[in-house]
């Protein structure tokens, strides 16, 4: 039984359970400068939260346009990855565990596709995973206790260079060794441009509109928090609920728009799944470019400062201290929101036509080359 006071969300209860401690009343965000200075001084990034970005009118219009343009493509990719999850699991008894918070809306879409198109009832939880800290062990124990025999499937939105996949593999191996939880590291994502996931909808680097916003497309839930001032040894990792953003919330609008296209694209999704392997090997191809750029652009190589892919570049501009942005085509529609954010923050954008990714965000280190 879960005794922790769980964080609230604007999503319907049947769609998701966030296994995150509610620290809404206790936790205060830090300024960008405070947070970046703390991280540079050795503090973990999850000890503090950035202030939520409130999008400009121009940016919001571009977000809505991107949803309208991509919702059928997204619905097809959701269908592809959902069917691949089912085939890979070898059982209909699947429990979805999305990685908060980018994985949360994708997990909901997968849950809905399973229900509406495949007639399957897959429970869906969202848990915290943090670089250098691993999975929230207490949350995973709670999932396994509630579903002792089910196949647990981890879900995220997209991959960058593969840091979260590596963190997941390490955590899964550790938890299986310590507690025999029968976990698998075959994470499912919509987009895998880094070629580091084995279950995906596509390996193209394209814009998933939920990457464009923060809490207002993630059920009004913050990034996850792991700070000993607020999170005890027996607690789940924490999160805040941004009730003050309720009027700006687009979380369910995004889900509903993509869901409305499932019946239109289900045949195409089924055809795609039947014509390709269910699982594809990881090649980590994207990491090779990240390493080359890290060595070229920074005097002290720290690959955590290189954030590849459209989704990760967007996140850098929304909540980090960006230094530069690289894109392979300034005119491509998938980077137009990046150009708006970069202009708002006065961040230079450089066109690099032979870039493997469509975009790469570079974080300021104070030791740039």
N, C-alpha and C positions, 0 to 999 in steps of 0.2 A: 504493500500500500504506500502511495506517495504522500508523505506528510509535508513536504516543502510547499510553500505558497508560490504557485507557478505564476509567471508573468502573464498579464492579460494580452489579448490580441484582438484585432478587428476581423480576423477570419472566423468563419463558422466553426463551431466545436467539432463537427464531424470531419472537417477537412484536415485538421492538424492539432496536435498537442505539443506545445513547446515545453520541453523538460528543462526549464530555466528558472532559477529563483528570481522572484520579483524584487528588484531593488529600486523601484521607481521613486519611492519617497526618500531614499537614503543617498543616492548617488548623484553627483553633479558633474556635468561635462567640463573638460578642460579646454582652454583655448588651443588653437593649432600650434602656436609657438610653445606653450607649456608641454604639450604632448610630445612634440618632436624633440624638444630638449631632453625630456625624460627618457625617451627611447635611445637617444644618442648617448645618454649617460649610463645606459645599461638596464633601465627599467623595461619590463615586458609591455608590448603595445596594448595588451588586454587589461592592463591596470587602470587605463584611462579611456574615456570616450571623447571623440571630437564633437563639436556642436553640429547638429543636423543642418545640412545645406538646404536652404529654401530656394527652389529654382526660380529663375526669372521667367517673365511671361513668354519671351522668345524660346527659351529652353523648354518650357512646358508644352508649347505648341509643337515643337519638334518631337518631343516624347510621344504625344498623341498621334502625330503623323506616322511615327515609326511603328507604333502598335497597329495602326490601321494597315500599314503596308506589309507587315511581317506576320500577322496573326495566323494566316493560313499556313505559311511555311513553318511557324512555330508549332502549330497543332499537328502537322505531319511529323515533325521531328519528335514531338512528345509521343505520338503513336509508335514510331520506330523504336524509341528507347524503351517504352513500356513493354512492347512485344518482345524485345530482346531480353529484358529482365525476366519475363515469364519463361521464355525458352531456356535461358541460362540457369534459372533456379531449378527447373525440373519438377516444380510443384506449384500448385495454386495458392498454397499457404505461405504468403509473402507478407512481411511487415516492412514498410518503408521507413527509413531513418535518414532524414535530410540533414545536411550540415548547415547550421544556422550561420548567417541568415540568407546568403545568396541561394542556397539550396532549397529554402523553404517554399517559395512560390512554385519552383519546378516540381518539388515533391507533391504539392497539391494538384498540379496539372496531371502528373502521373497517376495519382490516386483516383482522380476523376475519370481519366481515360479508362483505367482498369474497371471502374464501376460502370460507366456509361456504354462503353464499346465492348468490353470483354466480360461484363457481368460478374466481376470479381470484387469482393469487399476487402481491400487492403488497408489495415490501420496505418496511420502516418504520425510519426513523432519527429520532432526536430531537436537536435542536440548540438552542443558546442564542440568544436575542434579548434585547437590553437597551435600555431607553429611553435615548436620547441616545448609544448606542454601536452600535446596529444589530445585524445578523446576524453570527454567527461565520463570517467569510469562509473560514477554513481548513476548517471543517466542510463548508460548501457545496461547496468545491472537491473535497473527498473524495467527496461524494455524486455530483457530476457526473462525476468520473473513473471511478467504479464503474458509473455508468449514463449513458453519453454521449448516448444518444438518447431516454431516457425523459422523460415528462411529470412534472415535480416538482410535487407538490401540498402546500402548507403547511396545517397543521392546528393549531387551538387549541381550548381548551375552550369559552370564551364570550368575549363582548366586554363592555367597560364603556363608557367614553366614546370609545374608538377609538384610544388612544395607540399600542397595539401594531400595529394595522392601518396607521397612518400611518408608524410606524417600519419596518414591513415594506415598504411601497410605496417609501419612500426608499431602503432597502437594496437592494431588487430592481433599481431603476433604476440605482443606482451600480454594482452587480456586473455587470449586463448591459453597461453602458458600458465598464467596466474590463476585463472578462474574457469577455464574450459567453457567459454561462452559460445563456442561454435560460430565465430564471426568470419566473414570473408571480406577481402579488400578490393573486390571487383566493383569499384565505384561506378555509378551510372551518371552521365552528364548529358545535357543537350548538345553542347559544343565542346570538342576536344582538340583545339588547335595545337596544343603542345604535344599531341600524340602520346599521352601518358595515362589515358583511361582505356579500359577494354570494352566498356559498354557505353555507346553514345548514339546521338542522333546524326551528327555530322562532325567531321574534323575540319570543316571550314571555319575561319575566324570571321564571325559575323556578329552583328549587333543583336543581342537579346535585350529587348527594351527594359526588362526589370533591372538591368545593370545601370540604367540611366538615373535612377532615383535611389534613395536610401529607405528610411522607415515607411514612407508613404506608398511603397510598392512591396513592403515586407510585413504587412499586418500590423504596422505601427510599432514594431519591435526593434530595439536597438541592436547594435553589434553585441556580441557576448562579452561578459566581464569576468575577469578572474583576478580579484584584488582581495588579499587577506583581511582587509578592514571590513569587508562586506560579505565575503564568502568563506564559511567555515569548512573544516575538513569533511564534514558529513553532508555538506550542501551540494546541490547542482551548481554548475557555473551560473552566473547571473545575467540579467538583461533588464532594460527599462521599457515601459510602455508609454508612448508619446500621445496621450489622450488629447493634448492641446492641438494636435495636427489632424484631428478627426475630419474637419471640413475639407482638408486637402488630400485625404486618403484616397488613393487609386488602387489599393491592393486588390479588392474584389472585382473592380472594373477590369483590370488586366487579366485576372483569372477567367472571368466570364467571357471576355471577348475571344480569348484563345479557345476556351471550351466550346463556344458556339460553332467553331469550325470543325470539330471532331468528325461529325458525320460526313462532311464534305471531303475530308482528306483521309478517311480511314482505309479506303481501298488502296490508295497510293502508298500509305504507310505499310500495309500488309505486303504489298508487292515488293517494296524495298527490302523488307526484312527477309523475305523468301529468296531474294536474289543475291544476298550478301552473307558472309559469315556472321554468326551471332556475336562472337567475341573476336576481337582483333588484337594482335600483339602490340605491346607498348614499344615504341621506338625512341621516345624522348627526343625527337628531332628538334623541337623548339628550344630545348635547353642548350643545344649547341650554339644557337644564335645569341641566347642570353649571355652565355659565357664570353663570347667574342665581344659583345657590346660592353659588358662589365669591365673587361680588361682594357678596352679602348677608351671608355668614357670616365672611369674613376681611377684615381691614383692608388687607392686601397680597395681592392676588389671585394665587394659585398653584393652578392647576387640578390639579396633581399631588396636592394634598391632598384632593381630592374624588374618592371611589372609588364609582362608581355600580353598582348591580346586586347581586343576592343573592350571587353569587360573590365579587365584589370587596369587599363589606362584610364577608363572612366572613374574607377574607384580612387586612383591616385589624385585625380583632379577634384574629386568630391571631398576627400577627407585627409589627404596628406599634404606635404609641402613639395609640390612638383617643381622640378628644375627645367626639364625639357620634355617635349613629346615628339616621337618619331612616327611618321605615317608613310605608307607606301604609295598612297594616292590621295592628294588633297581634295580631289573632286568626288571621291567615292561616297555614296550616301551613308554608309555605316560609320563614317568618321565625322559627319557634320555636327553632331552634338558635342563631340570632343573639341572641335574648332571653336564652338561657342563658349564652352567652359574655359578653354585655354585663353581666349580673348578676355573673358571676365577676370581671370586671375593673372593676366599679363604674362603668360607662360609661352615661350617661343615654340613654334611647331616647325619641324624640319621634315621635308619630303625626302624619303629614301626609297627609290623605286624598287630596289631588289630586296626589300625587307621580307623576311619569311612570314611574319605576322602582319596583320593589317595596321596595327598600331602598337607602340610600346611607350609606356610612361616611365620616366626617370625621376626618382626621388632625390631631393637635395640632401647631400651628406655633409657639406661643409669642407669636403676634401676632393671635390671634383677635379678632374684633370683639366 
